[in-house]
Amino acid sequence: MNVLVFAEQRGGKLKKASLEAVSVGRELADVTGGSVAAVLVGQGIASLAEPLGKTGADKVYIGEDPLFASYSNDAYGLAVSKAAQIWGAEALLFPGTAMGKDLAPKVCARLGAGLLSDVTAFKLEGGTLQLTRPIYSGKAFATLSPVPGKPFALTLRPNVFPIGDKARTPEVVPLEHGVTQGDIKAVVESIIAAEGGTLDVAEADIIVSGGRGIKGPENFPLLEAFAKELSAAVGASRAAVDAGWIDHAHQVGQTGKVVSPTLYFACGISGAIQHLAGMSSSKVIVAINKDPEAPIFKVATYGVVGDLFEVIPMLTQAVKELKSRQ
Amino acid sequence: MGADKAVLVSDPAFAGSDAMGVARLLAAAAKRQPFDLILCGKAGVGDDNQQVGTLLGELLGVASVSVVTGIEIAGTLITCKREIEGGVEVVKAALPAVVTCQKGLNEPRYPSLKGIMMAKKKEVATLKAGDLGVDVGSVGSAGAAFRLTKLESPPPRPAGRILSGEVADQVKELVRLLHDEAKAL
């Protein structure tokens, strides 16, 4: 199966989720027999071909044009569709990022390809590809197989798949994209960066989240100090966001962001199903809650039963000491 | 809530439609009247695909902007705020457009008693496959691009370790476990 991977970059930097997608592409091509091409779209991006090769891309299409300087799902969609046609892609992979999830339907509508969102696992069974994704807020896992004879596309949940090391020197070719200014109906005019350039929960390896138990906006600095010690992002439950204690960009859960960090601290979060939907695929979950009956303890790897206002400062200090010994 | 008219797109042939099937049906229904702006939710609760709105825009040949938390319209231009990792994108698009709405865009109003009474008098037309002129092979389960092979409960997370005792001891033990056992620190 010939696989095409959309490799997202922003400001000339590859997204980690792009490397994860190329690694999945390599595995898919290897088990089904085929090759992997990656497509880069942007400006000043030629140097990004090498890391894509190191992760397993046989070929890299470089779509370089002033038209691609700002993200437009019209322009990027046409460029990726063109690459898919040139490569003869049977499967297309997109990182499940804000850009990947916006772009994939544009490309699929154009190519007439089916699209499966938020895939977290795949395997080949008797020659058929079985793809798994969480549904009903993570309460069930659905496994689906593509209808044969049609191209299909997947968005892959970030931070779930490991980055591979089946390195090669990729063939690098410019993409004859044929996109013109007239094709662009919507384009990004500017990007407003989050205050203080804080790490986003969707991209963080460690997340420290606060819920109703935080009691007020004045107490979030307690979590921020702990997060800083861990180089972690600060998250929040819906209760804390709806109360106006912290911006919605920090919300983890069904109406916020879905995250899969290595380590997730749930501080003063009871663990409503809508919150679990956003974080239950975290590798290690630490729950800190006064109430030993809180449902969050059911998904926790480790639980601390206690007042977070007592626990967090001690934990911050303990982590600081641990880091200073390392 | 304030809608002047409603249309129900419904036919047994539409059952089992995937996101693309739903988008094809909505596109066929949308083409029956002029429009400047189509608003959709960010994702359906349940399948959580986050596809239909953007597919719809592309099928109709108009701009699409997804996961929007702010809208301003000036003449034939719409400016949207869109959540991305670590910030917000400001997207400018030409109308007509399809926008998918994310929490934070506005505060839904409560239906008033007057509105509820008036809604009872409003006509809700039903559009079937024949009315829309869609190829029924391209929608419903016949048109779906993937077949469900298994639906199961998520594998249970291995039972966690809930610590007890003095808070200071719990914290010490937690850091030790995170470092030595989970290797997460």
Interface residues (C-beta under 8 A of the other chain):
Chain A: Y71 N73 D74 G77 T97 A98 M99 K101 D102 A104 P105 K106 C108 A109 R110 A113 G114 L115 L116 S117 D118 Q130 L131 P134 I135 Y136 S137 G138 K139 A140 F141 A142 T143 L144 S145 P146 V147 K150 F152 K185 A186 V187 V188 E189 S190 I191 I192 A193 A194 G197 T198 L199 D200 A202 E203 I206 L230 H248 A249 Q251 Q254 T255 G256 T262 L263 S280 K283 V284 I285 V286 A287 P292 F297 K298 V299 A300 T301 Y302 G303 V304 V305 G306 D307 E310 V311 M314 L315 A318 V319 L322
Chain B: D18 A19 M20 A23 V45 G46 D47 D48 N49 Q50 Q51 T54 L55 G57 E58 L59 V62 A63 S64 V65 S66 V67 T69 T79 K81 R82 E83 I84 E85 G86 G87 V88 E89 V90 V91 K92 A93 A94 A97 K103 G104 A144 A145 F146 R147 L148 T149 K150 L151 E152 S153 P154 R157 P158 G160 R161 I162 L163 S164 V167 A168 Q170 V171 K172 L174 V175 L177 L178 H179 A182 A184 L185
